[in-house]
Amino acid sequence: TLIRTNKLTALRWEGMASILLLAAGTLLYWPFLWILVCLLILRALILTVLDSFAHYGTPLNDSSFAKNVRMPYFFE
């Protein structure tokens, strides 16, 4: 069963805003649509790699294990 909260309406508005921004970007970039598509694919690849970066080279059978990938102070 779904738990109904007031967050559902906010999520729907956020989803609609995301779709409208993508549509506006598509219209504005229409002459160079291939650049927009390449940038969106690149963003998806970067987020996919960074999402699982802390788990590379870790034991396969331990799902809670992750490496410490804290950022050095001079980059913060």
N, CA, C and O atoms as a Tripos MOL2 file, in Angstrom:
@<TRIPOS>MOLECULE
protein
  304   303    76     0     0
PROTEIN
NO_CHARGES

@<TRIPOS>ATOM
      1 N           0.8390   -1.1920    0.0000 N.3       1 THR1
      2 CA          0.0000    0.0000    0.0000 C.3       1 THR1
      3 C           0.8780    1.2480    0.0000 C.2       1 THR1
      4 O           2.0040    1.2380    0.4990 O.2       1 THR1
      5 N           0.3530    2.2840   -0.5530 N.am      2 LEU2
      6 CA          1.0540    3.5620   -0.5790 C.3       2 LEU2
      7 C           0.7280    4.3710    0.6660 C.2       2 LEU2
      8 O          -0.4170    4.4120    1.1180 O.2       2 LEU2
      9 N           1.7370    5.0010    1.2000 N.am      3 ILE3
     10 CA          1.5100    5.9120    2.3160 C.3       3 ILE3
     11 C           1.3330    7.3010    1.7330 C.2       3 ILE3
     12 O           2.2270    7.8170    1.0610 O.2       3 ILE3
     13 N           0.2050    7.8940    1.9820 N.am      4 ARG4
     14 CA         -0.0770    9.2180    1.4270 C.3       4 ARG4
     15 C           0.4380   10.2950    2.3810 C.2       4 ARG4
     16 O           0.0690   10.3410    3.5540 O.2       4 ARG4
     17 N           1.2780   11.1350    1.8570 N.am      5 THR5
     18 CA          1.7810   12.2830    2.6140 C.3       5 THR5
     19 C           1.6500   13.5080    1.7260 C.2       5 THR5
     20 O           1.2510   13.4040    0.5660 O.2       5 THR5
     21 N           1.9810   14.6460    2.2650 N.am      6 ASN6
     22 CA          1.9260   15.8680    1.4680 C.3       6 ASN6
     23 C           3.1290   15.9920    0.5360 C.2       6 ASN6
     24 O           3.2160   16.9590   -0.2210 O.2       6 ASN6
     25 N           4.0530   15.0380    0.5730 N.am      7 LYS7
     26 CA          5.2240   15.0860   -0.3020 C.3       7 LYS7
     27 C           4.8860   14.6640   -1.7330 C.2       7 LYS7
     28 O           5.6040   15.0140   -2.6700 O.2       7 LYS7
     29 N           3.8170   13.9270   -1.8990 N.am      8 LEU8
     30 CA          3.4490   13.4530   -3.2260 C.3       8 LEU8
     31 C           3.1700   14.6160   -4.1760 C.2       8 LEU8
     32 O           3.5970   14.5870   -5.3310 O.2       8 LEU8
     33 N           2.4660   15.6240   -3.7060 N.am      9 THR9
     34 CA          2.1830   16.7890   -4.5440 C.3       9 THR9
     35 C           3.4670   17.5170   -4.9200 C.2       9 THR9
     36 O           3.6340   17.9340   -6.0660 O.2       9 THR9
     37 N           4.3780   17.6720   -3.9540 N.am     10 ALA10
     38 CA          5.6480   18.3390   -4.2400 C.3      10 ALA10
     39 C           6.4610   17.5490   -5.2580 C.2      10 ALA10
     40 O           7.0900   18.1400   -6.1360 O.2      10 ALA10
     41 N           6.4580   16.2280   -5.1530 N.am     11 LEU11
     42 CA          7.1820   15.4020   -6.1160 C.3      11 LEU11
     43 C           6.5930   15.5290   -7.5160 C.2      11 LEU11
     44 O           7.3250   15.5590   -8.5050 O.2      11 LEU11
     45 N           5.2870   15.6020   -7.5910 N.am     12 ARG12
     46 CA          4.6520   15.7610   -8.9030 C.3      12 ARG12
     47 C           5.0020   17.1070   -9.5290 C.2      12 ARG12
     48 O           5.2760   17.1820  -10.7270 O.2      12 ARG12
     49 N           4.9950   18.1690   -8.7250 N.am     13 TRP13
     50 CA          5.3750   19.4920   -9.2440 C.3      13 TRP13
     51 C           6.8330   19.4970   -9.6900 C.2      13 TRP13
     52 O           7.1730   20.0730  -10.7240 O.2      13 TRP13
     53 N           7.6880   18.8520   -8.9060 N.am     14 GLU14
     54 CA          9.1030   18.8060   -9.2660 C.3      14 GLU14
     55 C           9.3070   18.0140  -10.5600 C.2      14 GLU14
     56 O          10.1060   18.4100  -11.4080 O.2      14 GLU14
     57 N           8.5990   16.9130  -10.7120 N.am     15 GLY15
     58 CA          8.6880   16.1340  -11.9390 C.3      15 GLY15
     59 C           8.2050   16.9160  -13.1470 C.2      15 GLY15
     60 O           8.8160   16.8670  -14.2150 O.2      15 GLY15
     61 N           7.1010   17.6420  -12.9720 N.am     16 MET16
     62 CA          6.5720   18.4500  -14.0650 C.3      16 MET16
     63 C           7.5490   19.5740  -14.4300 C.2      16 MET16
     64 O           7.7370   19.8740  -15.6090 O.2      16 MET16
     65 N           8.1630   20.1880  -13.4320 N.am     17 ALA17
     66 CA          9.1380   21.2460  -13.6960 C.3      17 ALA17
     67 C          10.3550   20.6910  -14.4430 C.2      17 ALA17
     68 O          10.8840   21.3460  -15.3410 O.2      17 ALA17
     69 N          10.7960   19.4910  -14.0730 N.am     18 SER18
     70 CA         11.9300   18.8730  -14.7640 C.3      18 SER18
     71 C          11.6140   18.6100  -16.2290 C.2      18 SER18
     72 O          12.4340   18.8730  -17.1090 O.2      18 SER18
     73 N          10.4260   18.0930  -16.4810 N.am     19 ILE19
     74 CA         10.0270   17.8100  -17.8610 C.3      19 ILE19
     75 C           9.8990   19.1100  -18.6640 C.2      19 ILE19
     76 O          10.3040   19.1630  -19.8250 O.2      19 ILE19
     77 N           9.3390   20.1550  -18.0510 N.am     20 LEU20
     78 CA          9.2260   21.4390  -18.7500 C.3      20 LEU20
     79 C          10.5940   22.0480  -19.0390 C.2      20 LEU20
     80 O          10.7940   22.6390  -20.1000 O.2      20 LEU20
     81 N          11.5380   21.9110  -18.1070 N.am     21 LEU21
     82 CA         12.8920   22.4250  -18.3490 C.3      21 LEU21
     83 C          13.5840   21.6530  -19.4760 C.2      21 LEU21
     84 O          14.2820   22.2480  -20.2970 O.2      21 LEU21
     85 N          13.3940   20.3460  -19.5170 N.am     22 LEU22
     86 CA         13.9660   19.5710  -20.6170 C.3      22 LEU22
     87 C          13.3280   19.9540  -21.9570 C.2      22 LEU22
     88 O          14.0140   20.0390  -22.9750 O.2      22 LEU22
     89 N          12.0310   20.1810  -21.9490 N.am     23 ALA23
     90 CA         11.3520   20.5980  -23.1790 C.3      23 ALA23
     91 C          11.8380   21.9760  -23.6250 C.2      23 ALA23
     92 O          12.0740   22.1970  -24.8130 O.2      23 ALA23
     93 N          11.9900   22.9020  -22.6770 N.am     24 ALA24
     94 CA         12.4890   24.2370  -23.0190 C.3      24 ALA24
     95 C          13.9170   24.1600  -23.5400 C.2      24 ALA24
     96 O          14.2670   24.8440  -24.5020 O.2      24 ALA24
     97 N          14.7490   23.3250  -22.9030 N.am     25 GLY25
     98 CA         16.1190   23.1480  -23.3810 C.3      25 GLY25
     99 C          16.1630   22.5720  -24.7810 C.2      25 GLY25
    100 O          16.9970   22.9640  -25.5970 O.2      25 GLY25
    101 N          15.2640   21.6390  -25.0570 N.am     26 THR26
    102 CA         15.1950   21.0480  -26.3930 C.3      26 THR26
    103 C          14.8100   22.1000  -27.4270 C.2      26 THR26
    104 O          15.3940   22.1470  -28.5100 O.2      26 THR26
    105 N          13.8340   22.9410  -27.1010 N.am     27 LEU27
    106 CA         13.4280   23.9880  -28.0440 C.3      27 LEU27
    107 C          14.5350   25.0140  -28.2570 C.2      27 LEU27
    108 O          14.7740   25.4490  -29.3840 O.2      27 LEU27
    109 N          15.2050   25.3990  -27.1830 N.am     28 LEU28
    110 CA         16.2560   26.4120  -27.3040 C.3      28 LEU28
    111 C          17.4950   25.8800  -28.0150 C.2      28 LEU28
    112 O          18.1630   26.6220  -28.7350 O.2      28 LEU28
    113 N          17.8020   24.6180  -27.8200 N.am     29 TYR29
    114 CA         18.9820   24.0060  -28.4270 C.3      29 TYR29
    115 C          18.6850   23.3580  -29.7730 C.2      29 TYR29
    116 O          19.5510   22.6900  -30.3360 O.2      29 TYR29
    117 N          17.4910   23.5420  -30.2920 N.am     30 TRP30
    118 CA         17.0700   22.7930  -31.4740 C.3      30 TRP30
    119 C          18.1040   22.7620  -32.5970 C.2      30 TRP30
    120 O          18.3360   21.6930  -33.1620 O.2      30 TRP30
    121 N          18.7360   23.8820  -32.9470 N.am     31 PRO31
    122 CA         19.7430   23.8040  -34.0200 C.3      31 PRO31
    123 C          20.9600   22.9610  -33.6280 C.2      31 PRO31
    124 O          21.6380   22.4110  -34.4960 O.2      31 PRO31
    125 N          21.2350   22.8600  -32.3380 N.am     32 PHE32
    126 CA         22.3880   22.1050  -31.8480 C.3      32 PHE32
    127 C          21.9340   21.0240  -30.8780 C.2      32 PHE32
    128 O          22.5430   20.8210  -29.8280 O.2      32 PHE32
    129 N          20.8750   20.3440  -31.2340 N.am     33 LEU33
    130 CA         20.2740   19.3440  -30.3500 C.3      33 LEU33
    131 C          21.2560   18.2290  -30.0070 C.2      33 LEU33
    132 O          21.2000   17.6720  -28.9100 O.2      33 LEU33
    133 N          22.1420   17.9010  -30.9200 N.am     34 TRP34
    134 CA         23.1130   16.8430  -30.6700 C.3      34 TRP34
    135 C          24.0240   17.1900  -29.5040 C.2      34 TRP34
    136 O          24.4670   16.2960  -28.7820 O.2      34 TRP34
    137 N          24.3150   18.4830  -29.3050 N.am     35 ILE35
    138 CA         25.1500   18.8960  -28.1720 C.3      35 ILE35
    139 C          24.4080   18.6550  -26.8630 C.2      35 ILE35
    140 O          24.9930   18.1490  -25.9050 O.2      35 ILE35
    141 N          23.1360   19.0080  -26.8120 N.am     36 LEU36
    142 CA         22.3270   18.7840  -25.6110 C.3      36 LEU36
    143 C          22.2360   17.2970  -25.2940 C.2      36 LEU36
    144 O          22.3650   16.9030  -24.1350 O.2      36 LEU36
    145 N          22.0190   16.4770  -26.2990 N.am     37 VAL37
    146 CA         21.9210   15.0310  -26.0810 C.3      37 VAL37
    147 C          23.2540   14.4790  -25.5720 C.2      37 VAL37
    148 O          23.2770   13.6630  -24.6510 O.2      37 VAL37
    149 N          24.3510   14.9160  -26.1630 N.am     38 CYS38
    150 CA         25.6730   14.4690  -25.7090 C.3      38 CYS38
    151 C          25.9390   14.8950  -24.2660 C.2      38 CYS38
    152 O          26.4820   14.1160  -23.4820 O.2      38 CYS38
    153 N          25.5650   16.1120  -23.9130 N.am     39 LEU39
    154 CA         25.7690   16.5800  -22.5410 C.3      39 LEU39
    155 C          24.9200   15.8060  -21.5410 C.2      39 LEU39
    156 O          25.3810   15.5050  -20.4400 O.2      39 LEU39
    157 N          23.6870   15.4830  -21.9130 N.am     40 LEU40
    158 CA         22.8330   14.6990  -21.0210 C.3      40 LEU40
    159 C          23.3610   13.2760  -20.8470 C.2      40 LEU40
    160 O          23.3070   12.7270  -19.7470 O.2      40 LEU40
    161 N          23.8680   12.6780  -21.9200 N.am     41 ILE41
    162 CA         24.4620   11.3420  -21.8250 C.3      41 ILE41
    163 C          25.7210   11.3820  -20.9690 C.2      41 ILE41
    164 O          25.9360   10.4960  -20.1410 O.2      41 ILE41
    165 N          26.5490   12.3930  -21.1590 N.am     42 LEU42
    166 CA         27.7640   12.5410  -20.3640 C.3      42 LEU42
    167 C          27.4310   12.7230  -18.8820 C.2      42 LEU42
    168 O          28.0930   12.1430  -18.0200 O.2      42 LEU42
    169 N          26.4250   13.5120  -18.5900 N.am     43 ARG43
    170 CA         25.9950   13.7180  -17.2060 C.3      43 ARG43
    171 C          25.5170   12.4080  -16.5970 C.2      43 ARG43
    172 O          25.8380   12.1100  -15.4470 O.2      43 ARG43
    173 N          24.7570   11.6240  -17.3480 N.am     44 ALA44
    174 CA         24.2720   10.3410  -16.8470 C.3      44 ALA44
    175 C          25.4310    9.3840  -16.5730 C.2      44 ALA44
    176 O          25.4210    8.6820  -15.5620 O.2      44 ALA44
    177 N          26.4230    9.3460  -17.4510 N.am     45 LEU45
    178 CA         27.5770    8.4800  -17.2380 C.3      45 LEU45
    179 C          28.3860    8.9020  -16.0140 C.2      45 LEU45
    180 O          28.8070    8.0560  -15.2240 O.2      45 LEU45
    181 N          28.6030   10.2010  -15.8580 N.am     46 ILE46
    182 CA         29.3530   10.6970  -14.7080 C.3      46 ILE46
    183 C          28.6300   10.3700  -13.4130 C.2      46 ILE46
    184 O          29.2570    9.9240  -12.4530 O.2      46 ILE46
    185 N          27.3150   10.5850  -13.3700 N.am     47 LEU47
    186 CA         26.5620   10.2890  -12.1580 C.3      47 LEU47
    187 C          26.5440    8.7970  -11.8620 C.2      47 LEU47
    188 O          26.5760    8.4080  -10.6950 O.2      47 LEU47
    189 N          26.4950    7.9550  -12.8840 N.am     48 THR48
    190 CA         26.5130    6.5180  -12.6800 C.3      48 THR48
    191 C          27.8280    6.0690  -12.0730 C.2      48 THR48
    192 O          27.8400    5.2480  -11.1560 O.2      48 THR48
    193 N          28.9330    6.5980  -12.5740 N.am     49 VAL49
    194 CA         30.2460    6.2270  -12.0460 C.3      49 VAL49
    195 C          30.4220    6.7610  -10.6290 C.2      49 VAL49
    196 O          30.8860    6.0320   -9.7530 O.2      49 VAL49
    197 N          30.0620    8.0090  -10.3900 N.am     50 LEU50
    198 CA         30.2540    8.5870   -9.0630 C.3      50 LEU50
    199 C          29.3390    7.9600   -8.0140 C.2      50 LEU50
    200 O          29.6840    7.9260   -6.8330 O.2      50 LEU50
    201 N          28.1830    7.4680   -8.4350 N.am     51 ASP51
    202 CA         27.2550    6.8580   -7.4920 C.3      51 ASP51
    203 C          27.8220    5.5860   -6.8830 C.2      51 ASP51
    204 O          27.5760    5.3000   -5.7110 O.2      51 ASP51
    205 N          28.5770    4.8200   -7.6590 N.am     52 SER52
    206 CA         29.1100    3.5650   -7.1490 C.3      52 SER52
    207 C          30.6260    3.6080   -6.9530 C.2      52 SER52
    208 O          31.2440    2.5620   -6.7560 O.2      52 SER52
    209 N          31.2280    4.7740   -7.0030 N.am     53 PHE53
    210 CA         32.6770    4.9190   -6.8970 C.3      53 PHE53
    211 C          33.2260    4.3550   -5.5890 C.2      53 PHE53
    212 O          34.2870    3.7310   -5.5900 O.2      53 PHE53
    213 N          32.5340    4.5600   -4.4880 N.am     54 ALA54
    214 CA         33.0240    4.1110   -3.1840 C.3      54 ALA54
    215 C          32.9860    2.5980   -3.0380 C.2      54 ALA54
    216 O          33.5670    2.0670   -2.0920 O.2      54 ALA54
    217 N          32.3250    1.8900   -3.9410 N.am     55 HIS55
    218 CA         32.1860    0.4420   -3.8240 C.3      55 HIS55
    219 C          33.0780   -0.3350   -4.7900 C.2      55 HIS55
    220 O          33.0380   -1.5660   -4.7920 O.2      55 HIS55
    221 N          33.8900    0.3520   -5.6220 N.am     56 TYR56
    222 CA         34.7890   -0.3470   -6.5340 C.3      56 TYR56
    223 C          35.8880   -1.0490   -5.7460 C.2      56 TYR56
    224 O          36.4590   -0.4650   -4.8250 O.2      56 TYR56
    225 N          36.1830   -2.2780   -6.0950 N.am     57 GLY57
    226 CA         37.2580   -3.0220   -5.4500 C.3      57 GLY57
    227 C          36.9180   -3.4920   -4.0500 C.2      57 GLY57
    228 O          37.8250   -3.8080   -3.2800 O.2      57 GLY57
    229 N          35.6690   -3.5490   -3.7000 N.am     58 THR58
    230 CA         35.2620   -3.9910   -2.3690 C.3      58 THR58
    231 C          34.7340   -5.4220   -2.4540 C.2      58 THR58
    232 O          34.4350   -5.8970   -3.5500 O.2      58 THR58
    233 N          34.6120   -6.1160   -1.3240 N.am     59 PRO59
    234 CA         34.1040   -7.4960   -1.3530 C.3      59 PRO59
    235 C          32.6880   -7.5700   -1.9350 C.2      59 PRO59
    236 O          31.8370   -6.7340   -1.6310 O.2      59 PRO59
    237 N          32.4550   -8.5670   -2.7620 N.am     60 LEU60
    238 CA         31.1550   -8.6950   -3.4260 C.3      60 LEU60
    239 C          30.0470   -9.1290   -2.4790 C.2      60 LEU60
    240 O          28.8890   -8.7640   -2.6810 O.2      60 LEU60
    241 N          30.3770   -9.8960   -1.4540 N.am     61 ASN61
    242 CA         29.3320  -10.4370   -0.5890 C.3      61 ASN61
    243 C          28.9910   -9.5270    0.5890 C.2      61 ASN61
    244 O          28.1070   -9.8610    1.3780 O.2      61 ASN61
    245 N          29.6630   -8.3980    0.7290 N.am     62 ASP62
    246 CA         29.3810   -7.4740    1.8320 C.3      62 ASP62
    247 C          28.7830   -6.1940    1.2540 C.2      62 ASP62
    248 O          29.5060   -5.3200    0.7760 O.2      62 ASP62
    249 N          27.4520   -6.0920    1.3030 N.am     63 SER63
    250 CA         26.7770   -4.9710    0.6510 C.3      63 SER63
    251 C          26.9160   -3.6560    1.4150 C.2      63 SER63
    252 O          26.6550   -2.5930    0.8500 O.2      63 SER63
    253 N          27.3160   -3.7010    2.6730 N.am     64 SER64
    254 CA         27.4380   -2.4620    3.4450 C.3      64 SER64
    255 C          28.8640   -1.9250    3.4660 C.2      64 SER64
    256 O          29.1180   -0.8960    4.0930 O.2      64 SER64
    257 N          29.7870   -2.5860    2.8050 N.am     65 PHE65
    258 CA         31.1860   -2.1690    2.8040 C.3      65 PHE65
    259 C          31.4190   -1.1200    1.7230 C.2      65 PHE65
    260 O          30.9400   -1.2550    0.5970 O.2      65 PHE65
    261 N          32.1450   -0.0970    2.0720 N.am     66 ALA66
    262 CA         32.5020    0.9400    1.0980 C.3      66 ALA66
    263 C          33.8290    1.5540    1.5030 C.2      66 ALA66
    264 O          34.1900    1.5500    2.6800 O.2      66 ALA66
    265 N          34.5500    2.0770    0.5320 N.am     67 LYS67
    266 CA         35.8160    2.7460    0.8100 C.3      67 LYS67
    267 C          35.5630    4.1630    1.3000 C.2      67 LYS67
    268 O          34.5380    4.7680    0.9840 O.2      67 LYS67
    269 N          36.4950    4.6800    2.0640 N.am     68 ASN68
    270 CA         36.4300    6.0640    2.5060 C.3      68 ASN68
    271 C          36.9910    6.9280    1.3860 C.2      68 ASN68
    272 O          38.1850    6.8650    1.0960 O.2      68 ASN68
    273 N          36.1590    7.7200    0.7670 N.am     69 VAL69
    274 CA         36.5880    8.5670   -0.3490 C.3      69 VAL69
    275 C          36.4290   10.0420    0.0300 C.2      69 VAL69
    276 O          35.9520   10.8570   -0.7610 O.2      69 VAL69
    277 N          36.8320   10.3540    1.2310 N.am     70 ARG70
    278 CA         36.7210   11.7390    1.7040 C.3      70 ARG70
    279 C          37.5950   12.6650    0.8520 C.2      70 ARG70
    280 O          38.7130   12.3160    0.4740 O.2      70 ARG70
    281 N          37.0700   13.8170    0.5690 N.am     71 MET71
    282 CA         37.7680   14.8040   -0.2550 C.3      71 MET71
    283 C          38.8430   15.4890    0.5780 C.2      71 MET71
    284 O          38.5920   15.8470    1.7290 O.2      71 MET71
    285 N          40.0530   15.6790    0.0090 N.am     72 PRO72
    286 CA         41.0940   16.4120    0.7350 C.3      72 PRO72
    287 C          40.6480   17.8440    1.0540 C.2      72 PRO72
    288 O          39.8500   18.4300    0.3230 O.2      72 PRO72
    289 N          41.1650   18.3910    2.1350 N.am     73 TYR73
    290 CA         40.7490   19.7100    2.6070 C.3      73 TYR73
    291 C          40.9510   20.8070    1.5670 C.2      73 TYR73
    292 O          40.1190   21.7080    1.4580 O.2      73 TYR73
    293 N          42.0390   20.7510    0.8020 N.am     74 PHE74
    294 CA         42.2970   21.8370   -0.1460 C.3      74 PHE74
    295 C          41.3150   21.8420   -1.3090 C.2      74 PHE74
    296 O          41.2380   22.8470   -2.0160 O.2      74 PHE74
    297 N          40.5560   20.7650   -1.5460 N.am     75 PHE75
    298 CA         39.5150   20.7560   -2.5560 C.3      75 PHE75
    299 C          38.1610   21.2060   -2.0210 C.2      75 PHE75
    300 O          37.2680   21.5540   -2.7940 O.2      75 PHE75
    301 N          38.0080   21.1980   -0.7030 N.am     76 GLU76
    302 CA         36.7160   21.5520   -0.1180 C.3      76 GLU76
    303 C          36.4700   22.9880   -0.2570 C.2      76 GLU76
    304 O          35.4290   23.4810    0.1760 O.2      76 GLU76
@<TRIPOS>BOND
     1     1     2 1
     2     2     3 1
     3     3     4 2
     4     3     5 am
     5     5     6 1
     6     6     7 1
     7     7     8 2
     8     7     9 am
     9     9    10 1
    10    10    11 1
    11    11    12 2
    12    11    13 am
    13    13    14 1
    14    14    15 1
    15    15    16 2
    16    15    17 am
    17    17    18 1
    18    18    19 1
    19    19    20 2
    20    19    21 am
    21    21    22 1
    22    22    23 1
    23    23    24 2
    24    23    25 am
    25    25    26 1
    26    26    27 1
    27    27    28 2
    28    27    29 am
    29    29    30 1
    30    30    31 1
    31    31    32 2
    32    31    33 am
    33    33    34 1
    34    34    35 1
    35    35    36 2
    36    35    37 am
    37    37    38 1
    38    38    39 1
    39    39    40 2
    40    39    41 am
    41    41    42 1
    42    42    43 1
    43    43    44 2
    44    43    45 am
    45    45    46 1
    46    46    47 1
    47    47    48 2
    48    47    49 am
    49    49    50 1
    50    50    51 1
    51    51    52 2
    52    51    53 am
    53    53    54 1
    54    54    55 1
    55    55    56 2
    56    55    57 am
    57    57    58 1
    58    58    59 1
    59    59    60 2
    60    59    61 am
    61    61    62 1
    62    62    63 1
    63    63    64 2
    64    63    65 am
    65    65    66 1
    66    66    67 1
    67    67    68 2
    68    67    69 am
    69    69    70 1
    70    70    71 1
    71    71    72 2
    72    71    73 am
    73    73    74 1
    74    74    75 1
    75    75    76 2
    76    75    77 am
    77    77    78 1
    78    78    79 1
    79    79    80 2
    80    79    81 am
    81    81    82 1
    82    82    83 1
    83    83    84 2
    84    83    85 am
    85    85    86 1
    86    86    87 1
    87    87    88 2
    88    87    89 am
    89    89    90 1
    90    90    91 1
    91    91    92 2
    92    91    93 am
    93    93    94 1
    94    94    95 1
    95    95    96 2
    96    95    97 am
    97    97    98 1
    98    98    99 1
    99    99   100 2
   100    99   101 am
   101   101   102 1
   102   102   103 1
   103   103   104 2
   104   103   105 am
   105   105   106 1
   106   106   107 1
   107   107   108 2
   108   107   109 am
   109   109   110 1
   110   110   111 1
   111   111   112 2
   112   111   113 am
   113   113   114 1
   114   114   115 1
   115   115   116 2
   116   115   117 am
   117   117   118 1
   118   118   119 1
   119   119   120 2
   120   119   121 am
   121   121   122 1
   122   122   123 1
   123   123   124 2
   124   123   125 am
   125   125   126 1
   126   126   127 1
   127   127   128 2
   128   127   129 am
   129   129   130 1
   130   130   131 1
   131   131   132 2
   132   131   133 am
   133   133   134 1
   134   134   135 1
   135   135   136 2
   136   135   137 am
   137   137   138 1
   138   138   139 1
   139   139   140 2
   140   139   141 am
   141   141   142 1
   142   142   143 1
   143   143   144 2
   144   143   145 am
   145   145   146 1
   146   146   147 1
   147   147   148 2
   148   147   149 am
   149   149   150 1
   150   150   151 1
   151   151   152 2
   152   151   153 am
   153   153   154 1
   154   154   155 1
   155   155   156 2
   156   155   157 am
   157   157   158 1
   158   158   159 1
   159   159   160 2
   160   159   161 am
   161   161   162 1
   162   162   163 1
   163   163   164 2
   164   163   165 am
   165   165   166 1
   166   166   167 1
   167   167   168 2
   168   167   169 am
   169   169   170 1
   170   170   171 1
   171   171   172 2
   172   171   173 am
   173   173   174 1
   174   174   175 1
   175   175   176 2
   176   175   177 am
   177   177   178 1
   178   178   179 1
   179   179   180 2
   180   179   181 am
   181   181   182 1
   182   182   183 1
   183   183   184 2
   184   183   185 am
   185   185   186 1
   186   186   187 1
   187   187   188 2
   188   187   189 am
   189   189   190 1
   190   190   191 1
   191   191   192 2
   192   191   193 am
   193   193   194 1
   194   194   195 1
   195   195   196 2
   196   195   197 am
   197   197   198 1
   198   198   199 1
   199   199   200 2
   200   199   201 am
   201   201   202 1
   202   202   203 1
   203   203   204 2
   204   203   205 am
   205   205   206 1
   206   206   207 1
   207   207   208 2
   208   207   209 am
   209   209   210 1
   210   210   211 1
   211   211   212 2
   212   211   213 am
   213   213   214 1
   214   214   215 1
   215   215   216 2
   216   215   217 am
   217   217   218 1
   218   218   219 1
   219   219   220 2
   220   219   221 am
   221   221   222 1
   222   222   223 1
   223   223   224 2
   224   223   225 am
   225   225   226 1
   226   226   227 1
   227   227   228 2
   228   227   229 am
   229   229   230 1
   230   230   231 1
   231   231   232 2
   232   231   233 am
   233   233   234 1
   234   234   235 1
   235   235   236 2
   236   235   237 am
   237   237   238 1
   238   238   239 1
   239   239   240 2
   240   239   241 am
   241   241   242 1
   242   242   243 1
   243   243   244 2
   244   243   245 am
   245   245   246 1
   246   246   247 1
   247   247   248 2
   248   247   249 am
   249   249   250 1
   250   250   251 1
   251   251   252 2
   252   251   253 am
   253   253   254 1
   254   254   255 1
   255   255   256 2
   256   255   257 am
   257   257   258 1
   258   258   259 1
   259   259   260 2
   260   259   261 am
   261   261   262 1
   262   262   263 1
   263   263   264 2
   264   263   265 am
   265   265   266 1
   266   266   267 1
   267   267   268 2
   268   267   269 am
   269   269   270 1
   270   270   271 1
   271   271   272 2
   272   271   273 am
   273   273   274 1
   274   274   275 1
   275   275   276 2
   276   275   277 am
   277   277   278 1
   278   278   279 1
   279   279   280 2
   280   279   281 am
   281   281   282 1
   282   282   283 1
   283   283   284 2
   284   283   285 am
   285   285   286 1
   286   286   287 1
   287   287   288 2
   288   287   289 am
   289   289   290 1
   290   290   291 1
   291   291   292 2
   292   291   293 am
   293   293   294 1
   294   294   295 1
   295   295   296 2
   296   295   297 am
   297   297   298 1
   298   298   299 1
   299   299   300 2
   300   299   301 am
   301   301   302 1
   302   302   303 1
   303   303   304 2
@<TRIPOS>SUBSTRUCTURE
     1 THR1         2 RESIDUE 1 A THR
     2 LEU2         6 RESIDUE 1 A LEU
     3 ILE3        10 RESIDUE 1 A ILE
     4 ARG4        14 RESIDUE 1 A ARG
     5 THR5        18 RESIDUE 1 A THR
     6 ASN6        22 RESIDUE 1 A ASN
     7 LYS7        26 RESIDUE 1 A LYS
     8 LEU8        30 RESIDUE 1 A LEU
     9 THR9        34 RESIDUE 1 A THR
    10 ALA10       38 RESIDUE 1 A ALA
    11 LEU11       42 RESIDUE 1 A LEU
    12 ARG12       46 RESIDUE 1 A ARG
    13 TRP13       50 RESIDUE 1 A TRP
    14 GLU14       54 RESIDUE 1 A GLU
    15 GLY15       58 RESIDUE 1 A GLY
    16 MET16       62 RESIDUE 1 A MET
    17 ALA17       66 RESIDUE 1 A ALA
    18 SER18       70 RESIDUE 1 A SER
    19 ILE19       74 RESIDUE 1 A ILE
    20 LEU20       78 RESIDUE 1 A LEU
    21 LEU21       82 RESIDUE 1 A LEU
    22 LEU22       86 RESIDUE 1 A LEU
    23 ALA23       90 RESIDUE 1 A ALA
    24 ALA24       94 RESIDUE 1 A ALA
    25 GLY25       98 RESIDUE 1 A GLY
    26 THR26      102 RESIDUE 1 A THR
    27 LEU27      106 RESIDUE 1 A LEU
    28 LEU28      110 RESIDUE 1 A LEU
    29 TYR29      114 RESIDUE 1 A TYR
    30 TRP30      118 RESIDUE 1 A TRP
    31 PRO31      122 RESIDUE 1 A PRO
    32 PHE32      126 RESIDUE 1 A PHE
    33 LEU33      130 RESIDUE 1 A LEU
    34 TRP34      134 RESIDUE 1 A TRP
    35 ILE35      138 RESIDUE 1 A ILE
    36 LEU36      142 RESIDUE 1 A LEU
    37 VAL37      146 RESIDUE 1 A VAL
    38 CYS38      150 RESIDUE 1 A CYS
    39 LEU39      154 RESIDUE 1 A LEU
    40 LEU40      158 RESIDUE 1 A LEU
    41 ILE41      162 RESIDUE 1 A ILE
    42 LEU42      166 RESIDUE 1 A LEU
    43 ARG43      170 RESIDUE 1 A ARG
    44 ALA44      174 RESIDUE 1 A ALA
    45 LEU45      178 RESIDUE 1 A LEU
    46 ILE46      182 RESIDUE 1 A ILE
    47 LEU47      186 RESIDUE 1 A LEU
    48 THR48      190 RESIDUE 1 A THR
    49 VAL49      194 RESIDUE 1 A VAL
    50 LEU50      198 RESIDUE 1 A LEU
    51 ASP51      202 RESIDUE 1 A ASP
    52 SER52      206 RESIDUE 1 A SER
    53 PHE53      210 RESIDUE 1 A PHE
    54 ALA54      214 RESIDUE 1 A ALA
    55 HIS55      218 RESIDUE 1 A HIS
    56 TYR56      222 RESIDUE 1 A TYR
    57 GLY57      226 RESIDUE 1 A GLY
    58 THR58      230 RESIDUE 1 A THR
    59 PRO59      234 RESIDUE 1 A PRO
    60 LEU60      238 RESIDUE 1 A LEU
    61 ASN61      242 RESIDUE 1 A ASN
    62 ASP62      246 RESIDUE 1 A ASP
    63 SER63      250 RESIDUE 1 A SER
    64 SER64      254 RESIDUE 1 A SER
    65 PHE65      258 RESIDUE 1 A PHE
    66 ALA66      262 RESIDUE 1 A ALA
    67 LYS67      266 RESIDUE 1 A LYS
    68 ASN68      270 RESIDUE 1 A ASN
    69 VAL69      274 RESIDUE 1 A VAL
    70 ARG70      278 RESIDUE 1 A ARG
    71 MET71      282 RESIDUE 1 A MET
    72 PRO72      286 RESIDUE 1 A PRO
    73 TYR73      290 RESIDUE 1 A TYR
    74 PHE74      294 RESIDUE 1 A PHE
    75 PHE75      298 RESIDUE 1 A PHE
    76 GLU76      302 RESIDUE 1 A GLU
